[in-house]
Amino acid sequence: MKSLAATAPCPCGRLGAAPGQKGQPLCYGECCGKYLEGHGLNSPFPGDAQSLMRSRYSAFVLEREDYLLATWDVTRRPASIAFDSGVKWLGLEVRSLRTLDESHAEVEFIARQKPAQGPAVRLHERSRFVRSGVHWHYVDGDVL
């Protein structure tokens, strides 16, 4: 598990929208850190599918298996997650968000990484999310 200062730019790359922050990367503590570090407002999960997807990307960057498993739909959750040593995550691009209904959404994204050996690679995926009660969970995805 890796750590990140609350004032560091968030790995997910989300940009601020408020005056004074517009177009500037949000810091980790204001973005995904509030979920990964257990500081969510009465909830360990983000309130929408795109924010959950972004926080899961940050969790991969920081190797937070506990968060990834907790945000995975119980019907598809693996027993554990093995992280590749030496991987450097290079960035996330959210391509689209499609809300299917109140409890189902899809997020298309590209995540780039550089393995310890070989050239950088892109993971282009359309991920499916389901809301159970007030929490969104990752279900699965199709590699595009």
C-alpha contacts under 8 A as a table, 3 or more apart, distances in Angstrom:
res1	aa1	res2	aa2	distance
1	M	62	L	5.95
1	M	63	E	4.87
1	M	64	R	5.88
2	K	62	L	4.76
2	K	63	E	6.22
2	K	64	R	7.76
3	S	62	L	6.44
4	L	8	A	6.77
4	L	28	Y	7.57
4	L	62	L	7.81
5	A	8	A	5.32
5	A	28	Y	7.19
5	A	29	G	7.69
6	A	27	C	6.46
6	A	28	Y	5.04
6	A	29	G	4.15
6	A	30	E	7.61
6	A	33	G	6.88
7	T	27	C	5.14
7	T	28	Y	6.09
7	T	29	G	6.26
8	A	27	C	5.27
8	A	28	Y	5.70
8	A	29	G	7.91
9	P	13	G	7.28
9	P	25	P	6.00
9	P	26	L	5.89
9	P	27	C	4.29
9	P	28	Y	5.51
10	C	13	G	5.71
10	C	14	R	7.11
10	C	25	P	7.09
10	C	26	L	6.00
10	C	27	C	5.01
10	C	28	Y	3.98
10	C	29	G	7.73
10	C	31	C	6.48
10	C	32	C	6.75
10	C	33	G	7.72
10	C	58	S	7.51
11	P	28	Y	7.28
11	P	57	Y	7.66
11	P	58	S	5.40
11	P	61	V	7.16
11	P	91	G	7.13
11	P	92	L	7.97
12	C	32	C	7.62
12	C	54	R	5.43
12	C	55	S	7.02
12	C	57	Y	6.35
12	C	58	S	5.69
12	C	91	G	6.93
12	C	92	L	5.85
13	G	25	P	6.00
13	G	26	L	7.26
13	G	91	G	7.11
13	G	92	L	6.62
14	R	25	P	5.80
14	R	26	L	5.99
14	R	31	C	7.64
15	L	21	Q	7.65
15	L	22	K	6.83
15	L	23	G	5.30
15	L	24	Q	5.21
15	L	25	P	4.32
15	L	26	L	5.49
16	G	21	Q	4.79
16	G	22	K	4.78
16	G	23	G	5.67
16	G	24	Q	5.49
16	G	25	P	5.99
16	G	26	L	5.49
17	A	21	Q	6.00
17	A	22	K	4.38
17	A	23	G	6.72
18	A	21	Q	5.27
18	A	22	K	5.48
19	P	22	K	5.70
21	Q	24	Q	5.26
21	Q	25	P	7.70
21	Q	26	L	7.62
26	L	30	E	6.41
26	L	31	C	6.19
27	C	30	E	5.48
27	C	31	C	6.24
28	Y	31	C	5.08
28	Y	32	C	5.74
28	Y	33	G	4.95
28	Y	34	K	7.72
29	G	32	C	6.75
29	G	33	G	4.53
29	G	34	K	5.61
30	E	33	G	6.58
30	E	34	K	6.34
31	C	34	K	6.22
31	C	35	Y	7.97
32	C	35	Y	5.52
32	C	36	L	6.22
32	C	51	S	7.97
32	C	54	R	7.25
32	C	55	S	4.95
32	C	58	S	6.80
33	G	36	L	4.94
33	G	37	E	5.39
33	G	38	G	7.86
33	G	39	H	7.60
33	G	55	S	7.97
34	K	37	E	5.61
34	K	38	G	6.07
34	K	39	H	4.51
34	K	40	G	5.10
35	Y	38	G	5.21
35	Y	39	H	5.83
35	Y	40	G	5.18
35	Y	44	P	5.38
35	Y	45	F	6.06
35	Y	46	P	6.94
35	Y	55	S	7.32
36	L	39	H	7.68
36	L	44	P	7.67
36	L	55	S	7.34
36	L	59	A	7.03
36	L	64	R	7.75
36	L	67	Y	6.45
38	G	44	P	5.95
39	H	44	P	7.28
40	G	43	S	5.14
40	G	44	P	5.31
40	G	45	F	7.06
40	G	46	P	7.81
41	L	44	P	7.64
43	S	46	P	7.57
45	F	52	L	6.99
45	F	71	T	7.37
45	F	135	H	6.15
45	F	136	W	7.12
46	P	49	A	7.65
46	P	51	S	5.77
46	P	52	L	5.36
46	P	55	S	7.93
46	P	135	H	7.33
46	P	136	W	7.26
47	G	51	S	7.12
47	G	52	L	7.49
47	G	134	V	7.43
47	G	135	H	6.67
47	G	136	W	6.89
48	D	51	S	5.54
48	D	52	L	6.29
48	D	136	W	6.53
49	A	52	L	5.04
49	A	53	M	6.11
49	A	105	A	6.44
49	A	106	E	7.46
49	A	107	V	7.25
49	A	129	F	6.24
49	A	136	W	6.16
49	A	137	H	7.76
50	Q	53	M	5.04
50	Q	54	R	6.18
50	Q	97	L	6.76
50	Q	107	V	6.32
51	S	54	R	5.01
51	S	55	S	6.08
52	L	55	S	5.07
52	L	56	R	6.09
52	L	71	T	7.95
52	L	136	W	7.02
52	L	137	H	7.53
52	L	138	Y	7.87
53	M	56	R	5.09
53	M	57	Y	6.32
53	M	107	V	7.46
53	M	138	Y	7.59
54	R	57	Y	5.12
54	R	58	S	6.40
55	S	58	S	5.01
55	S	59	A	6.10
56	R	59	A	4.78
56	R	60	F	6.26
56	R	67	Y	7.65
56	R	68	L	6.16
56	R	71	T	7.93
57	Y	60	F	5.13
57	Y	61	V	6.36
57	Y	92	L	7.67
58	S	61	V	4.97
58	S	62	L	6.16
59	A	62	L	5.06
59	A	63	E	5.62
59	A	64	R	4.88
59	A	65	E	7.34
59	A	67	Y	6.78
59	A	68	L	6.54
60	F	63	E	4.83
60	F	64	R	6.34
60	F	65	E	7.77
60	F	68	L	7.72
60	F	83	F	7.94
61	V	88	K	7.76
61	V	89	W	6.10
63	E	83	F	6.77
64	R	67	Y	5.60
64	R	68	L	6.44
65	E	68	L	5.11
65	E	69	L	6.08
65	E	80	S	7.43
65	E	81	I	6.25
66	D	69	L	5.34
66	D	70	A	6.10
67	Y	70	A	5.04
67	Y	71	T	6.15
68	L	71	T	5.31
68	L	72	W	6.24
69	L	72	W	5.18
69	L	77	R	6.50
69	L	78	P	7.48
69	L	80	S	7.51
71	T	136	W	7.40
71	T	137	H	4.98
71	T	138	Y	6.20
72	W	76	R	7.02
72	W	77	R	5.38
72	W	137	H	5.22
72	W	138	Y	4.76
72	W	139	V	6.23
73	D	76	R	5.64
73	D	77	R	5.82
73	D	130	V	7.65
73	D	137	H	5.13
73	D	138	Y	5.57
73	D	139	V	5.14
74	V	77	R	5.11
75	T	139	V	7.82
76	R	139	V	6.23
76	R	140	D	7.30
78	P	81	I	7.13
84	D	87	V	6.00
84	D	115	P	7.84
85	S	116	A	7.11
86	G	115	P	6.31
86	G	116	A	4.56
87	V	113	Q	6.65
87	V	114	K	5.63
87	V	115	P	4.42
87	V	116	A	5.38
88	K	113	Q	5.57
88	K	114	K	5.06
88	K	115	P	6.43
88	K	116	A	7.62
89	W	111	A	7.80
89	W	112	R	6.12
89	W	113	Q	4.24
89	W	114	K	6.30
90	L	111	A	7.53
90	L	112	R	5.16
90	L	113	Q	5.07
90	L	114	K	6.99
91	G	111	A	5.84
91	G	112	R	5.42
91	G	113	Q	7.31
92	L	109	F	7.10
92	L	110	I	5.84
92	L	111	A	4.55
92	L	112	R	6.51
93	E	109	F	5.55
93	E	110	I	5.17
93	E	111	A	6.45
94	V	97	L	7.89
94	V	107	V	7.32
94	V	108	E	6.15
94	V	109	F	4.33
94	V	110	I	6.52
95	R	107	V	7.53
95	R	108	E	5.26
95	R	109	F	5.09
95	R	110	I	7.31
96	S	107	V	5.71
96	S	108	E	5.11
96	S	109	F	7.05
97	L	105	A	7.26
97	L	106	E	5.83
97	L	107	V	4.56
97	L	108	E	6.50
98	R	105	A	5.59
98	R	106	E	5.08
98	R	107	V	6.34
99	T	102	E	7.48
99	T	104	H	6.38
99	T	105	A	4.35
99	T	106	E	6.46
100	L	103	S	7.66
100	L	104	H	5.30
100	L	105	A	5.20
100	L	106	E	7.48
101	D	104	H	5.34
101	D	105	A	7.01
102	E	131	R	7.73
103	S	130	V	5.37
103	S	131	R	4.58
103	S	132	S	7.22
104	H	128	R	7.38
104	H	129	F	5.73
104	H	130	V	4.66
104	H	131	R	6.39
105	A	128	R	6.00
105	A	129	F	5.25
105	A	130	V	6.60
106	E	126	R	6.40
106	E	127	S	5.42
106	E	128	R	4.62
106	E	129	F	6.06
107	V	126	R	5.56
107	V	127	S	5.26
107	V	128	R	6.74
108	E	124	H	7.41
108	E	125	E	5.65
108	E	126	R	4.17
108	E	127	S	6.24
109	F	123	L	7.96
109	F	124	H	5.78
109	F	125	E	5.64
109	F	126	R	6.53
110	I	122	R	6.35
110	I	123	L	5.43
110	I	124	H	4.37
110	I	125	E	6.51
111	A	122	R	5.69
111	A	123	L	5.11
111	A	124	H	6.60
112	R	120	A	7.04
112	R	121	V	5.78
112	R	122	R	4.48
112	R	123	L	6.26
113	Q	120	A	5.56
113	Q	121	V	5.56
113	Q	122	R	6.52
114	K	117	Q	7.90
114	K	118	G	7.61
114	K	119	P	6.37
114	K	120	A	4.12
114	K	121	V	6.26
115	P	118	G	6.30
115	P	119	P	7.05
115	P	120	A	6.45
115	P	121	V	7.79
123	L	143	V	7.21
124	H	143	V	5.77
124	H	144	L	5.32
125	E	141	G	6.17
125	E	142	D	5.46
125	E	143	V	4.38
125	E	144	L	5.31
126	R	141	G	5.31
126	R	142	D	5.27
126	R	143	V	6.56
126	R	144	L	7.00
127	S	138	Y	7.34
127	S	139	V	7.44
127	S	140	D	5.75
127	S	141	G	3.93
127	S	142	D	6.46
128	R	138	Y	6.22
128	R	139	V	5.45
128	R	140	D	5.44
128	R	141	G	5.66
129	F	136	W	6.49
129	F	137	H	5.49
129	F	138	Y	4.61
129	F	139	V	5.32
129	F	140	D	7.45
130	V	136	W	5.56
130	V	137	H	5.44
130	V	138	Y	6.65
130	V	139	V	6.69
131	R	134	V	6.57
131	R	135	H	5.43
131	R	136	W	4.14
131	R	137	H	6.15
132	S	135	H	5.47
132	S	136	W	6.25
132	S	137	H	7.45
